[in-house]
């Protein structure tokens, strides 16, 4: 393409640059904006709204509200620096929109900052190829990390697979992260009056009422982010080591939404916290120094999430540990709905989920509790929970969410073991968190009995060879972690599910698979009198429920990697024990779950294949 000396946007002959804003909505410490300003000529700030490119990760309601407010704040800041306006475009393809903007403006240079999720990596590579072919100079910069992912490697030049060695390496790098850049003194964008901008719609009428409540608690925009950082450094940071796990007050930084949308530079946070740490170290304040260390540790986890996403692009879709890629998750949309609505009967879990829906925010400790309950008690696929967090959190971040859910699931080399669970009955629930859950008119979760074992079960045992007959619950041999099942009394018709008439989605065992032969299993079930009955034989069970039993029930099963069960306040609390070293499990293979098109999960089919994962290697 030959770049003309004049353009549709009315210009001037000479150099014109486009700065493409994405998740870097700030003018301070923005390397792309600074480079364009230093290069001279006219600078055209641009933002392209193309959520269709994100596929299933279309931004949720609260995220879209934040983007809308942050863009208004950025536009005002750019105008104060001399830019005519922030040019906005709406397109299903950001690359095509940028290419058209280049032609409209007669730009010769395009600047933008890096992103590290797999979708952005592919898009950025395509953009560079297309613009370079058109004769446009393209430059990209690091504005989101302390160090680029390819800079942090082990002694053999390979990427790290565990957090602690990675973070120790970052802290011991021979050079410090670059110091944050000051905002440009002036930006000249020329005459943009003839350059059209599209009206971006981030909310519909049904969302405005809920979004109006968000403005009471949050103030998007890079200047507000800077104020929030200053308030944290001069306040909660000094006691962060003591208060960070308290969910009843603003004991954390609350900076994650600002960091995600790029309103706040992580390099600025890092340097300011290190300066505070040095001051307190010189004063001999060891507790405050430890607070800085722990907060920087959380910054390191954010770094590590992008590091993993760059080196393992499929980390948001499948576990990094190979033996957990075939874990037999429960395909139960009813449980998923109960968890989302905060109707599990466990007050802390329910309060957290209601707070999430009402405010778009969850304390870090509560996130651990609700996600652990989701994965290890309900045993639902972790990708479902991660997607729901993406839809509802203000600071929804694909890389960080994938890291957090994989850590809870135990599918990282240094993640939690899959059979380790935070008991929600024993977690201290704060009064403020509880109130947030009950103020939304959903009632008190204490009205709902906790997920518990049904008291009446009849088990039919078939001693013939197992086949893929319809089942309402998972079989004992499919897992090593015991299943905690549900017997919720549900008044709402929307939660009702016909668990007795579902079709089994499991495929036949592949003929080329080689597994250990099944061994005789031992089961513990409750009979109608509540006593334990032991049945030996080849495992195949079908749960039959009385017709008058109006409960959503799944049968309990306890495997050799089992737990004992202890009554607590009318419920059942799992007491975990490690799996037997010689335990074997019956092997199955499952196809993708077929979920109704009316369901939340219709757009997000999951693949669930089952194998004898307990016999596979524990390493990558």
GIDAWO-V494480 format. One record per pair of residues at least 4 apart in sequence whose C-alpha atoms are under 6 Angstrom apart, sorted by the first residue. I is the first residue (numbers start at 0). J is the second residue. D is the distance in whole Angstrom. If there is no record, write none. Layout:
I,J,D + I,J,D
This chain:
0,133,5 + 2,105,6 + 4,12,5 + 5,10,5 + 5,11,6 + 5,12,6 + 6,10,6 + 6,104,5 + 6,105,5 + 7,103,5 + 8,104,6 + 8,191,5 + 8,193,5 + 8,194,5 + 14,40,5 + 15,40,6 + 15,41,5 + 15,42,6 + 15,106,5 + 15,107,6 + 16,42,5 + 16,106,5 + 16,108,5 + 16,109,6 + 17,42,6 + 17,43,5 + 17,44,6 + 17,109,5 + 18,44,5 + 18,109,6 + 18,110,5 + 18,111,6 + 19,45,5 + 19,46,6 + 19,111,5 + 20,46,5 + 22,260,5 + 22,261,5 + 23,261,4 + 24,261,5 + 24,262,5 + 25,221,5 + 25,262,5 + 26,182,5 + 27,181,5 + 27,182,4 + 28,179,5 + 28,180,4 + 28,181,6 + 30,34,6 + 31,110,5 + 31,111,5 + 31,112,6 + 41,187,5 + 41,188,5 + 41,189,6 + 42,187,6 + 42,188,4 + 43,188,5 + 44,85,5 + 45,85,6 + 45,86,5 + 45,87,6 + 46,87,5 + 47,87,6 + 47,88,5 + 47,89,6 + 48,89,5 + 49,90,5 + 49,91,5 + 49,93,6 + 50,57,6 + 51,91,6 + 53,57,6 + 58,62,6 + 59,390,4 + 59,391,6 + 61,393,5 + 62,393,5 + 63,201,5 + 65,69,6 + 66,70,6 + 68,219,6 + 69,219,5 + 69,220,5 + 72,220,5 + 74,85,5 + 77,82,5 + 78,82,5 + 78,83,6 + 80,185,5 + 80,186,6 + 81,185,6 + 81,186,5 + 81,187,6 + 82,186,5 + 82,187,6 + 82,188,5 + 83,188,6 + 86,196,5 + 87,196,5 + 87,197,6 + 88,196,6 + 88,197,5 + 94,126,6 + 101,105,6 + 101,106,5 + 107,135,5 + 108,135,6 + 108,136,5 + 108,137,6 + 109,137,5 + 110,137,6 + 110,138,5 + 110,139,6 + 111,139,5 + 112,139,5 + 112,140,5 + 112,141,6 + 112,142,6 + 113,140,6 + 113,141,5 + 114,119,6 + 115,120,6 + 115,305,6 + 115,309,6 + 116,308,6 + 117,312,5 + 119,123,6 + 127,131,6 + 130,135,5 + 131,135,5 + 145,176,5 + 145,266,6 + 148,306,5 + 152,156,5 + 152,157,5 + 152,158,5 + 153,157,5 + 159,165,6 + 161,413,6 + 179,267,5 + 221,262,4 + 224,257,6 + 224,263,6 + 230,234,6 + 231,235,5 + 231,236,6 + 231,252,6 + 232,236,5 + 235,239,6 + 235,250,6 + 237,287,5 + 239,243,5 + 239,290,5 + 240,290,4 + 242,250,6 + 243,250,5 + 243,251,6 + 244,364,6 + 246,362,6 + 247,429,5 + 247,431,5 + 255,394,6 + 256,394,4 + 257,262,5 + 257,263,6 + 258,263,5 + 276,280,6 + 276,288,5 + 276,291,6 + 279,284,5 + 279,288,6 + 280,284,6 + 280,288,6 + 304,398,5 + 304,399,5 + 304,402,6 + 305,398,6 + 307,311,5 + 308,312,5 + 315,401,5 + 318,324,6 + 318,410,5 + 319,410,6 + 319,411,6 + 320,410,5 + 320,411,6 + 320,619,5 + 321,619,6 + 322,612,5 + 322,615,6 + 325,608,5 + 325,609,5 + 325,610,6 + 326,609,6 + 327,609,5 + 328,378,6 + 328,379,5 + 328,380,5 + 329,378,6 + 329,379,5 + 333,494,6 + 337,342,5 + 337,343,6 + 338,343,6 + 341,349,4 + 341,352,5 + 341,353,6 + 342,349,6 + 343,449,6 + 344,444,5 + 344,447,5 + 344,448,5 + 344,449,4 + 345,449,6 + 346,350,6 + 346,444,6 + 347,428,6 + 348,369,5 + 350,433,5 + 350,436,4 + 353,436,5 + 354,358,6 + 354,435,5 + 354,436,5 + 355,359,5 + 355,360,5 + 355,361,6 + 359,391,6 + 359,392,5 + 359,393,5 + 360,392,6 + 366,370,6 + 367,371,6 + 371,375,6 + 372,376,5 + 373,377,5 + 374,378,4 + 374,379,5 + 376,483,5 + 388,392,6 + 389,395,5 + 396,400,6 + 401,405,6 + 402,406,6 + 405,410,5 + 406,411,6 + 406,414,4 + 406,415,6 + 407,415,6 + 408,417,6 + 409,414,5 + 409,415,5 + 409,416,5 + 409,417,5 + 418,480,6 + 437,442,6 + 437,443,6 + 450,485,4 + 450,486,6 + 451,484,6 + 451,485,5 + 451,486,6 + 451,570,6 + 451,571,6 + 452,484,6 + 453,486,6 + 455,527,5 + 457,543,6 + 458,542,5 + 459,540,6 + 459,541,6 + 460,539,6 + 460,540,5 + 461,539,6 + 462,537,6 + 469,502,6 + 469,503,5 + 471,498,6 + 471,499,6 + 472,553,6 + 475,556,6 + 475,558,6 + 476,584,4 + 476,585,5 + 479,558,6 + 479,560,5 + 481,557,5 + 481,561,5 + 482,556,6 + 484,553,6 + 484,555,6 + 485,552,6 + 486,550,6 + 486,551,6 + 486,552,5 + 487,550,6 + 488,550,6 + 504,590,6 + 505,588,6 + 505,589,4 + 505,590,5 + 506,588,5 + 506,589,5 + 506,590,6 + 508,587,6 + 508,588,5 + 517,585,5 + 519,536,6 + 519,537,6 + 521,535,5 + 522,533,6 + 522,534,6 + 523,532,6 + 523,533,5 + 524,531,6 + 524,532,6 + 525,529,5 + 525,530,6 + 525,531,5 + 526,530,6 + 557,561,5 + 560,578,4 + 560,579,6 + 562,574,5 + 562,575,5 + 562,576,5 + 563,574,5 + 564,573,5 + 564,574,6 + 565,571,6 + 565,572,5 + 566,570,6 + 566,571,5 + 567,571,6 + 586,610,5 + 586,611,5 + 587,609,5 + 587,610,6 + 588,608,5 + 588,609,4 + 589,607,6 + 589,608,4 + 589,609,6 + 590,607,6 + 590,608,6 + 591,605,6 + 591,606,4 + 591,607,6 + 594,601,6 + 596,601,5
